[in-house]
Amino acid sequence: MTPAIRADEDTEAEELPPDIARRARRLLGSLARPYRGGIIAFAVVVALTILASVLDPVFVALALDEGLPRAADGDVTALGWAIGGFVGVTLLGGLGMWLANRLVGVLAQKIMFDLRTRLFVHTQRLDLGYHEKSTSGRLVSRQTSDMESVQQFLGYSLMDALSALGQMTCIAVILVVLDWRLALVVFAGFIPLVFTTRAAQRTQRAAFRRTRTSIAKVIVHFVETMGGIRAVQAFRRQPHGRQRLESEDEQYRDANVRALRGVAWFAGSTRLIGNVTQAAVMAVGAWFVIEDWTQIGVLAAFVLYLRRFYGPLDELVQTFNLYQSASAALEKIAAVLDTEPTVEEPDHPVALPARRSADAAGRELAFSAVRFSYGEGPDILPTFDLRIPAGQTVALVGATGAGKSTLVKLVTRFYDPSAGTVAVDGVDLRDLADAALRRSIVMVTQESFLLSGTIADNIRIGRPEATDAEVEAAGRAVGLDAYVARLPAGYATDVRSRGGRLSSGQRQLVSFARAFLADPDVIVLDEATAHLDIPSERLVQSALETVLAGRTAIIIAHRLSTVEIADRVLVMEAGRIIEDGEPAALIAGTGRFAALHRAWRDSLA
């Protein structure tokens, strides 16, 4: 069994697994398998089309060697059959080519649809650790540039390749039937052709892999620049960005130049071999006619067939290079699809116990002997134990790097602990189905990312089946209603790309409304009030006191005003809890939180 690629491995370009070509072929086979019937029909049509397209020189030979001599004697039957056969196979070949192209186009689009869907679904399933290591630009490259390369080959070049290979095979058989001695001259040209093709295959695959890697870097830089365009313009980073793009674009250009040099060498070599072979056949064939060892019609058919034999070879050269590019692209896609998430769904999920009552929706959280580190790095949480009773609101306080965000990433199961367990109502999070976990635990971050669509659409992400009245009620609960009332379309207002129509505070309120509508058992707020102004923050704090009642809540906040609604404060340092108590009790003491609170009060004076 082939080992899966883990999400914590670098699967880019030069570090692709050695068997990635086989994995790519297996992927293509799995995509084609549901369309076996269409593929068989396509193969039959292609075979008939090829057969029809290679028979017309035979009728030319019949017309010259039998039809014309008999016609000179007054019998035009043979000539008529030869002409009729020529016209018939020509029409049949044209009709078959139309039908084959139609079939391959439909099949290619179905396969690409499945591949795009599979890649999108899989990348969403991959855990946060994978996405924090990989850039969004690389995934965009997989979904765009690499997909386009695969589609170009399947939708356009594949038909040309099959047609060319089929024609060459049929022509080779016909040449043997016409005159096996002349056919040997043709086949002698295969010897250098085979060695040339094998050499090109080795060098071109590596060359096109470099082009896929290079264009991915260009796309990554473009996506990052456009995503951070405000910072780029604010700090006048345009010249630096242009220099970086030029450097990466030069790498892409150079990779393409190397690949095209290989294309030119291969195309020139095959053309030279073909021309030499045709010249040899004409010379030997002329000698055979002079010696009366063959007929002029046979030689004429040979010359016609040779043009058709080496004509497709030129197409195969171009198709071969497109195939190499598509193969390299498919390998990159296969590498992503073979990446297994480190946070995996349980094989036999366990259901959460029933809620204690409809009014008390909170659940207990417990960390037992938890140890966690990112990859092979140092422990962020060394032997951590914590119990948060159901319905309690806990505030996490501490300097940057104290382990607060890591703790909530474990609560939301974006990561699994390196050792120990994180449990909700006694159930290990690793035993919960992902859907059940996401219904029970909801996180609001400081990023406040909004998808394209209306305000209502973004709130409804928390519960897609919610009615308009429920969406509006969630908006009122967090104080969003006052903003929305000033908009001409209300909750139907389009937020535009990344929520650009709303201020950062308004976007955060939409995120709050989304979480409240989801009605979770546990709410995690990671710096969720960081972008709110003072009036908005007070409004949200007032709403939070009502909404968080009866639920378990974990709040990370550097602004200590947010901590005032907490039942309990945990002060963290180096992954450990150094203070634990009620806010008022800690403020009255002489510990770390009391000092932080005094410094915060002084900053407001």
C-alpha positions in Angstrom: 0.0 0.0 0.0 1.4 3.4 -1.0 2.0 5.6 2.0 0.0 8.8 2.0 1.7 12.2 2.0 1.2 13.8 5.4 0.1 17.4 5.7 3.2 18.4 7.6 5.5 17.5 4.7 6.6 20.0 2.0 5.1 18.5 -1.1 6.3 21.2 -3.5 8.3 20.8 -6.7 11.6 19.1 -6.2 10.4 17.3 -3.1 7.6 15.4 -4.8 7.5 11.7 -3.8 9.5 9.4 -6.1 6.3 7.5 -7.1 4.3 10.6 -7.9 4.0 9.7 -11.6 2.3 6.5 -10.6 0.0 8.3 -8.2 -0.9 10.8 -10.9 -1.8 7.9 -13.3 -3.9 6.3 -10.5 -5.7 9.6 -10.0 -6.5 9.9 -13.7 -7.7 6.3 -13.7 -10.0 7.0 -10.8 -11.4 10.0 -12.5 -12.0 8.2 -15.8 -13.6 5.0 -14.2 -17.1 6.4 -13.8 -17.2 7.2 -17.5 -16.1 3.8 -18.8 -19.1 3.6 -21.2 -18.4 6.9 -22.8 -14.7 6.1 -23.1 -15.4 2.8 -24.8 -17.8 4.5 -27.2 -15.1 7.1 -27.9 -12.5 4.4 -28.5 -14.7 2.6 -31.0 -15.5 5.9 -32.9 -11.8 6.8 -32.9 -10.8 3.3 -34.2 -13.4 3.5 -37.1 -12.3 7.1 -37.9 -8.7 6.1 -38.1 -9.5 3.1 -40.2 -11.5 5.2 -42.6 -8.8 7.9 -42.8 -6.0 5.5 -43.8 -7.8 3.6 -46.5 -8.1 6.3 -49.2 -4.5 5.8 -50.5 -5.4 2.1 -51.0 -8.2 3.2 -53.3 -5.7 5.5 -55.1 -3.4 2.5 -55.6 -6.4 0.4 -56.9 -7.4 3.2 -59.3 -3.9 3.5 -60.7 -3.0 -0.2 -61.0 -6.4 -1.7 -61.9 -9.0 1.0 -62.5 -7.1 2.9 -65.2 -5.8 -0.1 -67.2 -9.4 -1.6 -67.3 -10.9 1.8 -68.1 -8.5 2.1 -71.1 -10.0 -1.2 -72.3 -13.5 0.2 -71.8 -14.4 -1.3 -68.4 -14.8 1.5 -65.9 -16.3 -0.6 -63.1 -13.1 -1.0 -61.1 -12.3 2.7 -61.5 -15.8 3.6 -60.3 -15.5 1.3 -57.3 -12.1 2.8 -56.4 -13.4 6.4 -56.7 -16.6 5.6 -54.8 -14.6 3.9 -52.0 -12.3 6.9 -51.8 -15.3 9.3 -51.5 -17.0 7.0 -49.0 -14.1 6.6 -46.6 -13.3 10.3 -46.8 -16.9 11.2 -45.7 -16.9 8.5 -43.0 -13.6 9.8 -41.7 -14.9 13.4 -41.5 -18.1 12.3 -39.7 -16.1 10.1 -37.3 -13.7 13.0 -36.5 -16.6 15.3 -35.7 -18.2 12.7 -33.4 -14.9 11.7 -31.7 -14.1 15.4 -30.9 -17.5 15.9 -29.5 -17.3 12.8 -27.3 -13.8 13.6 -26.0 -14.8 17.2 -25.3 -17.8 16.1 -23.2 -15.7 13.4 -21.4 -12.9 15.9 -20.7 -15.2 18.4 -19.2 -16.8 15.8 -16.9 -13.5 14.6 -15.7 -12.2 18.1 -15.1 -15.4 19.0 -13.2 -14.8 16.0 -11.0 -11.1 16.9 -10.5 -11.8 20.5 -9.6 -14.5 19.5 -7.2 -12.4 16.8 -5.6 -9.4 19.2 -5.2 -11.6 22.0 -3.7 -13.4 19.6 -1.3 -10.1 18.0 -0.2 -8.3 21.3 0.4 -11.2 22.4 2.7 -10.8 19.1 4.6 -7.1 19.6 5.2 -6.3 20.8 8.7 -5.2 24.3 9.7 -1.6 23.1 10.0 -1.4 22.3 6.3 -2.9 25.7 5.3 -0.5 27.6 7.7 2.4 25.9 6.0 1.2 26.2 2.4 0.3 29.5 0.8 -3.1 30.2 -0.7 -1.3 31.1 -4.0 0.0 27.6 -4.4 -3.5 26.2 -4.0 -4.7 28.8 -6.5 -2.0 27.6 -8.9 -3.2 24.0 -8.5 -6.8 25.0 -9.2 -6.1 27.3 -12.1 -2.8 27.0 -14.0 -2.3 23.3 -13.4 -6.0 22.5 -14.1 -5.8 24.5 -17.3 -2.8 22.4 -18.4 -4.5 19.1 -17.7 -7.7 20.3 -19.4 -5.8 21.5 -22.5 -4.3 18.0 -23.0 -7.5 16.0 -22.2 -9.8 18.3 -24.2 -7.7 19.0 -27.3 -4.4 17.2 -27.5 -5.6 13.8 -26.4 -7.7 13.3 -29.5 -4.8 14.4 -31.8 -2.5 11.9 -30.0 -4.8 9.0 -30.3 -5.6 9.8 -33.9 -1.9 10.1 -34.7 -0.9 6.9 -32.9 -3.8 5.0 -34.5 -3.0 6.2 -38.0 0.6 5.3 -37.7 -0.3 1.8 -36.4 -2.7 1.2 -39.2 -0.4 2.7 -41.8 2.4 0.4 -40.6 0.2 -2.6 -41.1 -0.9 -1.5 -44.6 2.7 -0.8 -45.6 3.6 -4.4 -44.7 0.6 -5.6 -46.8 1.6 -3.5 -49.8 5.2 -4.3 -49.9 7.0 -5.8 -46.9 10.5 -5.0 -48.3 9.8 -1.3 -48.6 8.1 -1.4 -45.2 11.4 -2.6 -43.7 13.1 0.6 -44.9 10.4 2.6 -43.1 10.7 0.6 -39.9 14.5 1.0 -39.9 13.9 4.7 -39.1 12.2 3.6 -35.9 15.4 2.6 -34.3 16.9 6.2 -33.9 13.3 7.5 -33.3 12.8 5.3 -30.2 16.1 6.4 -28.6 15.3 10.0 -29.4 11.9 9.8 -27.8 13.2 8.0 -24.6 15.8 10.7 -24.2 13.3 13.5 -24.7 10.9 11.9 -22.2 13.4 12.0 -19.4 14.6 15.5 -20.0 11.2 17.1 -20.8 9.4 15.7 -17.7 11.9 17.4 -15.5 11.8 20.6 -17.6 8.0 20.9 -17.4 8.0 20.2 -13.7 10.3 23.3 -13.3 7.8 25.4 -15.3 4.9 24.3 -13.1 6.9 25.3 -10.0 8.0 28.6 -11.4 4.5 29.7 -12.5 3.2 28.7 -9.1 5.7 31.1 -7.5 4.5 33.9 -9.8 0.9 33.2 -8.8 1.7 33.1 -5.1 3.4 36.5 -5.3 0.5 38.0 -7.2 -2.2 36.6 -4.8 -0.2 37.8 -1.8 0.3 41.3 -3.2 -3.4 41.7 -4.2 -4.5 40.3 -0.8 -2.3 42.8 1.0 -2.7 45.7 -1.4 -3.4 48.2 1.3 -0.2 47.5 3.1 1.7 47.5 -0.3 0.4 50.9 -1.2 0.6 52.3 2.3 4.3 51.4 2.6 5.1 52.0 -1.1 6.2 48.4 -1.6 5.3 48.5 -5.3 9.0 48.8 -6.5 10.0 45.9 -4.3 7.0 43.8 -5.4 7.8 44.5 -9.1 11.5 43.5 -8.5 10.4 40.3 -6.9 7.9 39.5 -9.6 10.5 40.2 -12.3 12.9 37.8 -10.5 10.2 35.0 -10.3 9.0 35.7 -13.8 12.6 35.4 -15.0 12.8 32.0 -13.4 9.5 31.0 -15.2 10.8 32.4 -18.5 14.1 30.5 -18.1 12.3 27.3 -17.2 10.2 27.7 -20.3 13.2 28.4 -22.5 14.9 25.2 -21.3 11.7 23.3 -22.0 11.3 24.8 -25.4 14.9 24.1 -26.3 14.1 20.4 -25.6 11.0 20.8 -27.7 13.0 22.2 -30.6 15.6 19.5 -30.3 13.0 16.7 -30.3 11.0 18.2 -33.1 14.1 18.8 -35.3 15.4 15.3 -34.6 12.1 13.6 -35.5 11.7 15.7 -38.6 15.2 14.8 -39.8 14.6 11.1 -39.2 11.4 11.3 -41.1 12.9 13.1 -44.1 15.8 10.7 -44.3 13.5 7.7 -44.2 11.2 9.2 -46.9 14.2 9.8 -49.1 15.4 6.3 -48.6 12.0 4.8 -49.4 11.7 6.9 -52.6 15.1 5.8 -53.8 14.6 2.1 -52.9 11.1 2.2 -54.3 12.2 3.7 -57.6 14.8 0.9 -57.9 12.1 -1.7 -57.2 9.8 -0.2 -59.9 12.7 -0.2 -62.4 13.5 -3.8 -61.6 9.7 -4.6 -61.9 9.7 -5.8 -58.3 6.7 -3.6 -57.4 4.1 -1.5 -59.2 4.0 2.3 -59.6 0.7 2.4 -57.8 2.2 0.7 -54.8 5.0 3.2 -54.8 2.5 6.1 -55.1 0.5 4.6 -52.1 3.8 4.3 -50.1 4.7 7.9 -50.8 1.2 9.1 -49.8 1.2 6.9 -46.7 4.7 8.1 -45.7 3.4 11.7 -45.7 0.6 10.6 -43.5 2.9 8.5 -41.4 5.3 11.3 -40.5 2.7 14.1 -40.6 1.1 12.8 -37.4 4.6 12.4 -36.0 4.9 16.2 -36.0 1.5 16.4 -34.2 2.8 13.8 -31.7 5.8 15.9 -31.0 3.6 18.8 -30.0 1.2 16.6 -28.1 4.1 14.9 -26.4 5.2 18.3 -24.9 1.7 19.1 -23.9 1.5 15.7 -22.3 4.6 16.3 -20.3 3.3 19.7 -19.1 -0.1 18.1 -18.2 1.7 15.2 -16.4 3.7 17.6 -14.3 0.6 19.6 -13.5 -1.4 16.4 -12.6 1.5 15.3 -10.3 1.2 18.6 -8.4 -2.5 18.1 -8.0 -2.1 14.4 -7.0 0.4 15.5 -4.4 -2.3 17.7 -2.8 -5.0 15.1 -3.1 -2.7 12.4 -1.5 -2.0 14.7 1.5 -3.8 13.3 4.5 -5.0 15.7 7.2 -3.2 15.3 10.5 -6.5 16.1 12.2 -8.6 13.1 11.1 -12.2 12.2 11.3 -12.8 9.3 13.8 -13.7 6.0 12.2 -16.4 5.4 14.9 -17.6 8.8 16.2 -19.0 9.2 19.6 -22.1 11.4 20.2 -22.1 14.1 22.8 -24.3 13.5 25.8 -27.7 15.2 25.8 -27.7 18.8 27.1 -28.6 19.2 30.7 -31.6 21.4 29.8 -32.7 23.6 26.9 -31.7 26.8 28.9 -28.3 25.6 29.9 -26.5 24.8 26.7 -22.9 25.1 27.9 -20.6 22.1 28.2 -17.6 21.3 30.3 -14.1 21.6 28.8 -11.2 19.6 30.2 -7.5 19.5 29.4 -5.9 16.4 30.8 -2.1 16.1 30.8 -2.0 18.0 27.5 1.3 18.5 25.8 1.5 20.3 22.4 4.2 21.5 20.0 4.1 22.6 16.4 5.9 19.9 14.4 9.3 19.1 15.8 9.5 22.5 17.6 9.6 23.1 21.4 6.6 22.4 23.6 4.1 25.4 23.6 1.9 23.7 26.2 4.0 21.5 28.5 1.9 19.1 30.6 -1.2 21.3 30.7 -4.3 20.6 32.9 -7.4 22.7 33.0 -11.1 22.3 33.7 -13.7 24.8 32.6 -17.2 24.1 34.1 -20.2 24.2 31.8 -21.6 27.7 31.4 -18.5 29.5 32.7 -16.9 32.4 30.8 -13.1 32.3 31.1 -10.8 35.1 29.9 -7.2 34.2 28.9 -4.6 36.9 29.5 -0.9 36.9 28.9 1.9 38.2 26.8 2.2 37.3 23.1 3.5 33.8 22.8 2.1 32.7 26.2 0.1 29.9 24.5 -3.4 31.5 24.6 -4.1 31.0 20.8 -2.6 27.6 20.9 -5.0 26.6 23.7 -8.1 27.7 21.8 -6.8 26.0 18.6 -6.9 22.8 20.6 -10.4 23.5 21.9 -11.7 24.0 18.4 -9.6 21.0 17.2 -7.7 22.9 14.5 -4.8 20.8 16.0 -4.7 17.7 18.1 -2.5 17.6 21.2 0.8 15.8 21.0 -0.1 14.0 24.2 -3.1 14.0 26.6 -6.7 14.7 25.8 -9.0 17.7 25.3 -12.6 16.7 26.1 -16.0 18.3 26.0 -18.5 16.8 28.5 -16.1 13.9 28.9 -15.8 13.1 25.2 -12.4 13.3 23.6 -12.6 15.8 20.7 -10.8 13.2 18.6 -13.8 10.9 19.0 -16.3 13.6 17.8 -17.5 13.8 14.2 -16.4 17.0 12.7 -19.9 18.2 12.0 -20.9 17.6 15.6 -17.8 19.4 16.8 -18.4 22.5 14.6 -22.1 22.6 15.8 -21.0 22.5 19.4 -17.9 24.8 19.4 -17.8 28.0 17.4 -14.8 30.4 17.1 -14.8 34.1 16.3 -11.4 35.5 15.4 -10.0 39.0 14.9 -9.8 38.4 11.2 -13.6 38.8 10.7 -13.3 37.3 7.2 -16.5 37.8 5.1 -17.4 35.9 1.9 -18.8 37.5 -1.1 -22.6 38.0 -0.8 -25.0 39.9 1.4 -24.8 40.7 5.1 -27.6 38.1 5.6 -25.7 35.5 3.6 -22.7 36.0 5.9 -24.7 35.8 9.1 -26.5 32.7 7.8 -23.2 30.8 7.5 -23.7 30.1 11.2 -27.0 28.3 10.4 -27.8 28.0 6.7 -31.4 27.1 7.3 -32.1 30.1 9.4 -35.0 32.4 8.5 -34.7 36.1 7.7 -36.3 36.9 11.1 -33.7 34.8 12.9 -30.9 36.4 11.0 -32.2 39.9 11.9 -32.6 38.8 15.5 -29.0 37.7 15.6 -28.0 41.1 14.2 -29.9 42.9 16.9 -28.4 40.8 19.6 -24.9 42.0 18.8 -25.8 45.6 18.0 -25.4 45.3 14.2 -29.0 46.4 13.6 -28.1 50.1 14.0 -25.6 49.9 11.2 -27.7 47.9 8.9 -30.7 50.2 9.3 -28.7 53.0 7.6 -28.0 50.8 4.5 -30.5 51.1 1.6 -30.8 47.4 1.2 -30.6 46.5 4.8 -29.5 42.9 5.4 -29.6 42.3 1.7 -26.7 44.7 1.2 -23.8 43.1 -0.7 -20.6 43.2 1.4 -18.4 43.0 -1.8 -15.1 41.3 -1.9 -13.7 40.4 1.6 -16.4 42.6 3.1 -14.8 45.7 1.7 -18.1 47.7 1.9 -18.1 47.4 5.7 -15.8 48.9 8.2 -13.6 46.5 10.3 -15.9 47.0 13.3 -19.0 46.2 11.2 -17.3 43.1 9.8 -16.6 41.9 13.3 -20.2 42.5 14.4 -21.3 40.3 11.4 -18.9 37.6 12.7 -20.5 37.9 16.1 -24.0 37.6 14.7 -22.9 34.6 12.7 -21.6 32.8 15.8 -24.7 33.8 17.8 -27.0 32.4 15.2 -25.2 29.1 15.2 -26.3 28.7 18.9 -23.2 26.7 20.0 -22.5 25.1 23.3 -19.1 26.7 23.5 -18.0 30.1 22.1 -14.3 31.0 21.6 -13.5 34.7 21.1 -9.9 35.1 19.9 -9.2 38.9 20.1 -12.7 39.2 18.7 -13.1 42.8 19.9 -9.7 44.0 18.6 -11.1 46.0 15.7 -14.0 47.7 17.5 -14.1 51.3 18.6 -15.0 52.1 22.2 -18.8 52.6 21.7 -19.0 49.5 19.5 -17.0 47.5 22.1 -19.3 48.5 24.9 -22.3 47.6 22.8 -20.9 44.2 22.0 -19.9 43.6 25.7 -23.5 44.3 26.7 -24.8 41.9 24.1 -22.2 39.3 25.1 -23.4 39.2 28.7 -26.8 38.1 27.4 -25.8 35.8 24.6 -23.1 34.0 26.6 -25.3 33.3 29.5 -25.7 29.6 30.0 -22.9 28.8 27.5 -19.2 28.0 28.0 -17.0 30.8 26.7 -13.3 31.4 26.3 -12.2 34.9 25.6 -8.7 36.0 24.5 -8.3 39.7 24.9 -5.4 42.1 25.3 -7.9 44.9 25.9 -8.8 44.3 29.5 -12.2 45.9 29.2 -13.3 42.8 27.6 -12.3 40.7 30.6 -14.8 42.4 32.9 -17.6 40.2 31.7 -15.6 37.0 32.5 -16.4 34.8 35.5 -12.8 33.7 35.7 -9.4 34.9 34.5 -6.5 32.7 33.6 -3.1 34.4 33.3 -0.8 32.4 31.1 3.0 32.5 30.7 5.2 30.1 28.7 2.3 27.7 28.2 1.4 27.5 31.9 -1.3 29.1 34.1 0.3 31.3 36.7 -2.8 32.9 38.0 -6.4 31.7 38.2 -9.3 33.5 39.8 -12.2 35.8 39.6 -11.4 39.2 38.0 -12.2 41.2 41.1 -10.1 39.0 43.3 -7.1 39.1 41.0 -7.4 42.9 40.6 -7.3 43.3 44.3 -4.2 41.2 44.6 -0.6 41.9 43.9 0.0 39.4 41.0 0.5 39.7 37.3 -3.1 40.4 36.4 -3.3 43.2 39.0 -0.2 44.9 37.5 -1.7 44.5 34.0 -5.0 46.0 35.1 -3.3 49.0 36.8 -1.2 49.7 33.7 -4.4 49.5 31.5 -6.2 51.9 33.9 -3.2 54.3 33.7 -3.3 54.2 29.9 -6.9 55.4 30.0 -6.2 58.3 32.3 
